[in-house]
Amino acid sequence: MVRDPLTGEEFVRVVGTRAPPPLGEPPSARAREALAAMAMYRTRAPKGVFLYRCHAEMEADRLRWTVEAMVERARHG
């Protein structure tokens, strides 16, 4: 078992070798670029809580928002 020194969690199996950066070290330029790119991501779904009578209504709205996002991205590349 592997114990996380920060949280104390125990893991039976760890896949991969990526390690977190040391505490207090600022993120690398590459990591900052990735975070900035993710911050610019838009889902096109309006904010709020939506109540639907059925799953089909929700799917219709989600499809409409997805198509709108695809059209906007195609227009502005």
NORFENDA-V417918 format. One record per residue. N is the residue number from 1. RES is the residue in one letter. PHI is phi in degrees with one decimal (NA if undefined). Layout:
BEGIN
[[N,RES,PHI] [N,RES,PHI]]
END
This chain:
BEGIN
[[1,M,NA] [2,V,-112.7] [3,R,-104.4] [4,D,-74.8] [5,P,-68.3] [6,L,-85.1] [7,T,-103.5] [8,G,83.4] [9,E,-65.8] [10,E,-112.4] [11,F,-117.7] [12,V,-72.0] [13,R,-141.2] [14,V,-118.2] [15,V,-106.6] [16,G,97.7] [17,T,-125.4] [18,R,-67.1] [19,A,-116.6] [20,P,-68.1] [21,P,-67.6] [22,P,-59.4] [23,L,-61.1] [24,G,87.8] [25,E,-86.4] [26,P,-69.0] [27,P,-65.3] [28,S,-69.6] [29,A,-60.9] [30,R,-64.2] [31,A,-66.7] [32,R,-64.4] [33,E,-62.8] [34,A,-64.3] [35,L,-64.1] [36,A,-65.3] [37,A,-64.9] [38,M,-67.6] [39,A,-68.3] [40,M,-86.2] [41,Y,-67.8] [42,R,-121.5] [43,T,-90.1] [44,R,72.4] [45,A,-78.3] [46,P,-66.0] [47,K,-72.3] [48,G,134.1] [49,V,-110.7] [50,F,-114.6] [51,L,-112.3] [52,Y,-115.9] [53,R,-75.8] [54,C,-152.3] [55,H,-64.5] [56,A,-61.4] [57,E,-62.7] [58,M,-63.3] [59,E,-60.4] [60,A,-63.9] [61,D,-63.6] [62,R,-62.2] [63,L,-64.6] [64,R,-60.7] [65,W,-65.2] [66,T,-65.5] [67,V,-63.6] [68,E,-58.6] [69,A,-65.8] [70,M,-65.4] [71,V,-64.6] [72,E,-61.7] [73,R,-67.2] [74,A,-66.3] [75,R,-71.0] [76,H,-105.6] [77,G,49.9]]
END
